[in-house]
Amino acid sequence: MNSNESKQLELIETELFPEPDFFEEESDRPKTVLVKHDYYSEDTEHGRQLLKAFLTIIANSETKTELIIFAGRGVRLLDAEHDLARDTENAIKNSLMALVCEESAGQYGIQVKPPLSEITAENMAEEILKTRNLTILE
């Protein structure tokens, strides 16, 4: 090849980890929601109003949430005395499964009762890492 010839590179786009096409629309994909706090964004009345809005959307959604996981301060939402307990209960009713981090429940003195199930922090981490459609409320 002489100096007058130009080299052309052909770019090939490839995915290293292609996502299987099980769902026609992203909205069809089962959702997992991780609730890490008993407020959203900031520990203020406004933060609790924001979280209430999210919980209301989950509770009223036509598509059930596949899994809700409560961890950290998020387990405090499960206390019957919490201001958002009723909203949390309604969101759980519109979910296929709800899990509570065992260690977090112990930290905040929360009794885990059906339909909730406990999960260890290690198993929770595994569940979160394998989830393809995760929403984190923090």
Residue pairs with C-beta under 8 A, 6 or more apart in sequence:
1 7
19 132
22 29
23 29
26 133
27 63
29 132
29 133
30 65
30 66
30 67
30 96
30 133
31 63
31 65
31 66
31 67
31 133
31 135
32 65
32 66
32 67
32 68
32 69
32 127
32 128
32 131
32 133
32 134
32 135
33 58
33 65
33 67
33 68
33 69
33 95
33 134
33 135
33 136
33 137
34 69
34 71
34 74
34 128
34 134
34 135
34 136
34 137
35 68
35 69
35 70
35 71
35 74
35 77
35 137
36 71
36 72
36 73
36 74
36 136
36 137
36 138
37 43
37 47
37 51
37 72
37 73
37 74
37 137
37 138
38 48
38 51
38 73
38 74
38 76
38 77
38 82
38 84
39 47
39 48
39 50
39 51
40 47
40 48
40 50
40 51
40 54
40 137
40 138
41 47
41 50
41 138
48 83
48 84
51 84
51 137
52 84
52 87
54 137
55 84
55 87
55 88
55 90
55 91
56 87
56 90
56 91
58 65
58 68
58 91
58 94
58 95
59 87
59 90
59 91
59 93
59 94
60 94
61 94
64 94
64 95
64 96
65 91
65 94
65 95
65 96
66 95
66 96
66 97
67 95
67 96
67 97
67 98
67 99
67 127
67 131
68 91
68 92
68 95
68 97
68 98
68 99
69 98
69 99
69 100
69 101
69 119
69 124
69 127
69 128
70 77
70 78
70 98
70 99
70 100
70 101
70 104
70 116
71 100
71 101
71 104
71 121
71 124
72 101
72 104
73 104
73 108
74 104
74 137
75 100
75 101
75 104
75 105
75 107
75 108
75 110
76 82
76 108
76 110
77 84
77 85
77 88
78 85
78 88
78 100
78 105
78 110
78 112
78 116
79 85
79 108
79 110
82 88
92 98
92 115
92 116
97 117
98 115
98 116
98 117
99 116
99 117
99 118
99 119
99 124
99 127
100 110
100 112
100 116
100 117
100 118
100 119
101 118
101 119
101 120
101 121
101 124
102 112
102 118
102 119
102 120
102 121
103 120
103 121
104 110
104 121
105 111
105 112
105 118
112 118
119 127
128 134
